[in-house]
Every structure is written in structure tokens, then in C-alpha cells.
Amino acid sequence: MKRAVTVVCIAVAVLGVTTGAAGAQTPAQDSVVGSGSTSNGFEFDIDVRSGPGGENPTGEVSFRFSGDGVFFAGTVTCLSVDGSLALIRVQTSQFGVVGLEVTDSPTGDLIRAIPVSTPTPCVPFPGMVDFPVSSGDVVVTDAPELPVSKAQCKNGGWRTYSVFKNQGDCVSFVATGGRNPPAGSKKP
């Protein structure tokens, strides 16, 4: 009896581990999400997203003086993510357009900012001011590029994107302009 219970427990544990691994999802959107404080006295909230190629950026960014008062806040106009580095442009009422460079690093997240003269493109600018994150966290998610044509889905091409369950799923995604999300991801 004791042996049967042990075997059942091991089977359940193995099933749970393999199901969890299979349940991992590839993100369908680029994003930068986080909140906290910087070592130079600011509190921040960042919640911005876009398609994997930077399309349709949405979200908000705010920087406040610790305790009270808005330093700048606004709506994202551009998001470009490459690995753990994100470039963001924010339209603010305080400074016009602010460019942000956000680095998600295990050794310490860093936000760099500067007012810029143009809302696009999402490129780094010289002279950015550093805002090292002292508490809280920033998570940068770099979603894989997704197909834009049905031809990219055919002849096994759908497999290269790692989010589609089959060719039809990929073709459906392209045909609906992304409104029908890949079966392996949540709707953007």
C-alpha cells in the first residue's frame, strides 16, 4: 500500500512538471512593466505595450517626486524592444516628448530619460539622465516577431514562430490582422 501511494505521488509530480513546461507561453506583445523608486529620489510607474514589431504602442508612464508632485507623466507614442533593452517615447504635458531607455538587468534595472524634439523614431539620444532603480522592478518583455503574410505560415513556416499550434492557426492570425491570437498565447 505504501509503495502504491509513493508511485502515485511520483506520477502526479512528474505530470505536474511536464504539464507546467508545456503550458509555458511565448509572449505575443513587447512590454515594459514596473514600478518603484530611483536612487535619485523619484517614484515611477511604467505600463507600456506594443506588437512585437513596435506596432500599436499603448500605455502610460509616470515619474513623481518622492512623496508628492508629478515630474512628468504621459502616454507612450513609440516602443522598441531588443532583448532586455527598451526604447520608449512618451508624450507629456510637462516636457513635450520624453525619450526613455529602460534596461532590465539582474544586477540592477536602469531607466535613462531626456526630453527630445521628435516623438519618433524610437532611438537612443545622447545626454540621457540616469535613474537607477533602487527599489521595485522593471520587466522588459521582447516578444518574437510574428508573420505578416500567409506565405510565411506555409511549408512549415508556422513552426518558426513557436506560438502557433498548426499552419491554420498561423494563417488565421495573419488573415485577421492579429485579432485572432496564436493558440499558444493570450490575446494582445
N, C-alpha and C positions, 0 to 999 in steps of 0.2 A: 504494500500500500504506500509506504513512504517513497519507494522508488518511482511509482506511478505519478505521485504528486510532484516529485522533482523533475521528471521528464516533461510533465505538462507545464511547469513553471519555465523551464528552459525553452520549450517550444513557443510559449507566449512571448518571452523576452526576445527571441530571435525574430518572430513575426513582427513585433513592435519595432525593432531596429530596421528591418528591411522595408517595412511599410513607411517608416519615417523618412528613410533615404529616398524612396521612390516618390514620396509626397513633396520633396523639395521643388520649389517652383522658380523658374527663371523670371526675373522682373521684366515687365512689359514697358516700364517707363523709367526714364532717368529721374532722379530726385535728389534733393538736398533737404534734410530734415534735422532740426536740432534746436536746442535752447540751452541757455546757461549764462555764464559771466566770463568777461575777459579780464586779463591781468591788469589792463589799464582802465578799469572802472566802468565798464559798460555791461548791460544785460542785453541779450539778443534772443530773438525767435526767428527761425527760418523754416519755411514750409513751401518749397517750390518743386514743380514737376514739369516734365515735357515728354514728348515722344522720344524714342531712342536716338533720333537724329536731330533733336532740339526743336522739333515742330510743336506747335501749340503750347508754348510755355504758360503756366498759370501759377499763382501762389503769391504769398506775401513775405516780406522781410521787415523786421523792425529792430532798431538799436535804441536803447534807452540809457540815460544816465542812471547809475545805480541809485535806487531809491525813488527817483521821480524824474519826469520830463523826457520827452521824445528827442533823440538826437536826429534820427531820420527813420522814416517808415515809408513803404510803398509797395507797388505791385511789380512783379517780375515781367520784363519785356524780352528777355533772352536767357537761355540756359544751354550751356555746352559742358558735357561731362566726358572726361577721359580718365578711366580708372578711378583713382581716389581724389582727383582734382576736378573742381567745378568752377566754371566762369559764369557769373550771373550779372545781368544788368537790371537795375531796379529804378522805376520812375518814382521820384519822391517829390513832395511839395517843398521840402527843406533845401535840397541841393540840385534839383533837376534830376539828371540821371546819375546814379552811383554805380560804379563797377565794383564787383566783389570777386575775389579769388578765394575759394574755400578748399582747404586741404584736410582730408580725413586721414589721420595718421595714428598708429598705435603709440607713438612716442609723444603725441600732443597735437590736437587739432589747431589749425591756424586759419583765421579769417583776415584777409587783406582788403582794404577799401580805398576808393578815391572817386571824387566827382569827375565825370567825363563829359565831353562835349557832344557825344552822339550815342543814341541808345543801342546801336548795332554796329559792327558785329560783336560777338562775344569773344574778345581777345584781351590778353593782359595788357595793362598800361604801366609804364614806368612810374616810380614815385609813390607806390601804394603804401598806405599806413598799416602797420601790423596790429592785429587784435588777437594775441594768443589766448586760446580758450583755457581758463583756469579752473572752471567747474562746469559740469554739464557735458554735452556730447553733440557732435555733428556727424551725421551719417550721410555719405555720398554714395549713391547707387548708380552704376553705369549699366544700363540695360543694353542687351545686344541689338544691333541694327536688325530691322525686320524687312521682309521683302516688300517691294513696291509694284511688282509685276507678276502675273500668273506664271510666266516663263521661269521665274526664279524658284517656283514651287515644284516644277516638273522634273522628271528624271532623277528623283531622289533629292532634289534641291531642298525640299522642305526639311530634311534631316539636319542640314547645316545650321538651322536656327534654334534647335533644341527646345522649342516651345510648342511645336505642333505635333498632334498625335498621328497625323497622316497627311497625304497630299491634299485631300479635300478640305481639311481644316485650314491648311495654308492658303489654298485658292479662295476659300470663303473669306478669310481675313483680308486678302487683297481686294476681292470684289466688293466688299463693304467699306473699303477705305479705313479698315481697322475697327469699325463699330462692332464687328463680331470678333471678340478677342480670341487669341490662341487658346486651345482647350487646356493647356498647361499653365495658364496664368489667369489672374483676375482682370476684370475689365479696367482699362486705364481710366 
